């Protein structure tokens, strides 16, 4: 019988005299169901339930219930939920499994990404903050830095402009430099990025680690003075497969609050009528122009130029992610597309992105991986930001006559927009619509790596990384565009610019982990080398036959420029981590950098750091304090640097020039600067002391850090005697000091059916100029239009100008007050700071401080059954803003449109106005920097409000979960500042951090209402 049934799945047995044939026992799926609850018996929603060793999985529903079919009785189900200890259960004979998950005993078991590796949070001794990308996935923005606003203590992220795809400023612990920039170093999957990081799709990112103190950043050496952002992109998890779609569509608009309150047509005509009446009395005019004689005729009409330039604009984003973790091969792929129309006409941003992260395990010893991330972005943005004389469209437009139409009754567009007595202007609507400013950027980030375990605990890792960027910029300005003082028709012009750069990095490290009893060691040594190369070409062209053909081939006159830049960096790195019983922690690191950017005398720099920690809560004497879950004290000290000075600053460079020779000009070369073979990097020494405290099983978790940072050898150009033939030399000079306190608290306020958690952080930072080079001193004292000053013993970048006191209201006031050279009754009155009885350049003084007393952020998350609600807010307090837009839109010469409050200006002794605005047509010094332009810039912004609902889904083969949500970005801004954006910073030099808080008119930041979907498939 056995022979007969050998090729079938049938079995047999003899019972008494009967032969019984039994159907074969095939491997059939076993249905399992049950519930997942917390330690108090409350259901947990969204618990991940995976059959180990397979991609079979599901999640618990709103009631904590689940259903899954497993392959057999020996199957093991893994139950995972954030904040709870993972539990593995063997199925056995059961078909119903009810699980109670226990909260994790410590959030310190979390693994944190650090420089050149990872550590358990319990063993971290530096100042490191982390953010999981899932916490910020719903924000309808284009850049990850926008999503992090208000999330991290000590990290100030401002949206200084609303330009699509741009406008973010990031500073860690107030970092700034005179000549080396203030932006942190971004490291993506171990690769330090050069240049812009806006091409990265936020949906590709899994987590952020922000390294803030020197002990955490020292392994990045000469590039770490401004802090380091470590970005980990998504990887597949073992035994899990997932397909997810994240998508949203939103509508953007500019809020009414903060819009410039300009005179309408009737008010402007009345202003001009009064101005010309004064001119007639003064004998400088004979009559009032006809267009101003009857202001009432314009009632209800005219052009609101700010409104003309704006539009309601859509934003949409789609990201599809696929992850698969098999026994040997794991792959994660993300495809993204985002399109953002700007709220200013003819502006937009699009980005197409793909990321593929793969890892293959040959065996237990050898692993290789490949990450590839190509992206392509287009950006078309008019020249919006900046003042009138810099070509800023927004400021120029709002200062244009409201009597001038932007469109004719027949639908045609006027070439110009001006009125009698005003500066000649183009039609700014045409300028915004017709001038092409198109930037196209292709980029690929890629790295390949291999890891070999040589012996137990000893791993060798090698990687090669490539970053390649090709950027093309095209500008075409037709004859119908023009500019202030140069109304159309003008010469048609075009610019074509090409920028190609690549950076490669190779890293080779050995990491040895070993324990000897209670002594645990982790040793890292390695070598890295990185090189950057860029080629730049620019062609300005004119002489086009018409506006139809926009190709440079149609031009007849060209001005080409070219440039090539290179730098290289070779480094040795090492680190020792030691702990005894997990209680006493010590970390020491060292990096030695050699850079091509510095002179031969100081080409190499050393960057050591040391830190220590004590897990006090692990001590026996803490056991009776049951309410204390975790307590760790830590301290660190280290040195890092800033090498962003340009590539050839220490060399003597030459530039082309012409020489007279034999009566003709002959081309040649001349020295263009003084070399400095001792030029080296800025150095930052930093002390950090802090502690982490968890209470009530970590329902409350508190972190505190005190830091003291001193930056020396700052890179700047120092004036030299003109007898040298040069104006300055690049050198190391000056010393800044930064001190601060960071507080961060996370609390689980409610943990029942209604769950409520809060994350709050607040940072207090003070900075001070300790000394400056004697040849540098203050900013030039003789220039009243310098907006800031740096002086020893004071905070950095203080506002500097005249102190505004009001208006000379009558002759008595005038006679009894100090005066400027051409002051008169009705003109502005400034403070006589030095008391010499007159107003002159010696009365310039500090008039404001752009440095905040503190910055803060708060996030509240609520969950009730299938609903979730999140509100995110951030802000700053104690900082001033200097609104330099007022120099133009409150100009009383009658050449621009002005704000409505100018109607309350001084008109006569009997009509002195509001005591703020002087009389028209009598310019003295009111357009020089003065305290009337300075106001309180404190603000609280409701950055995001999100309401979501996860649909209850029955067990099925395809769908894991489906969540719908709606959100509002930039919901409210609470501030006393009457400008459009209290986060603004739009003055030349703002990238260094020396010049902050200056509003020179920028692209408005929109409010966005959107609807989104999160879909996860099996």
Secondary structure by P-SEA (a helix, b strand, c coil): cccccccccbbbbbcccbbbbbccccbbbbbbbbcccccccbbbcbbbbbcccccccbbbccccccccccccccbbbbbbbccccbbbbbbccccbbbbbbbcccccccbbbbcccccccccccccbbbbbbccccccccccccccccccccccbbbbccccccccbbbbbcccccccccccccccccccccccccccccccccccbbbbbcccccccccccccccbbbbbbcccccccccbbbbbbccbbbbbccccccccccaaaaaaaaaaaaaaaaaacccccccccccccccccccccccccccccbbbbbbbbbbbbbbcccbbbbbbbbbbbbbbcccccbbbbbbbbbbbbbbcccccccbbbbbbbbbbbbbcccccccccccaaaaaaacccccccccccccccccccccccccccaaaaaaccccbbbbbbbbbbcccccccccccbbbbbbbbbbbbbbbbbbbbccccccccccccccccbbbbbbbbbbbbbbbbbbbbbbcccbbbbbbbbbbbbbbbbbbbbbbbcccccccccccccccbbbbbbbccbbbbbbcccbbbbbccccbbbbbbbbbbbbccccccccbbbbbbbbccccccccccccccccccbbbbbcccccccccccccccccbbbbbbccccccbbbbbccccbbbbccbbbbbbbbbbbbbbbbcccccbbbbbbbbbbbbcccbbbbbccccccccbbbbbbbbbbbbbbbbbbbbccccccbbbbbbbbbbbbbbbbccccccccccccccccccccccccccccccbbbbbccccccaaaaaacccccccccccbbbbccccccccccccccccccccccccbbbbbbbbcccbbbbbbbbbccbbbbbcccccccccccccccccccccccccccccccccccccccccccccccccccccccccccccbbbbbbbcccccccccccccccccccccccccccccccccccccccccccccccccccccbbbbbbbcbbbbbcc
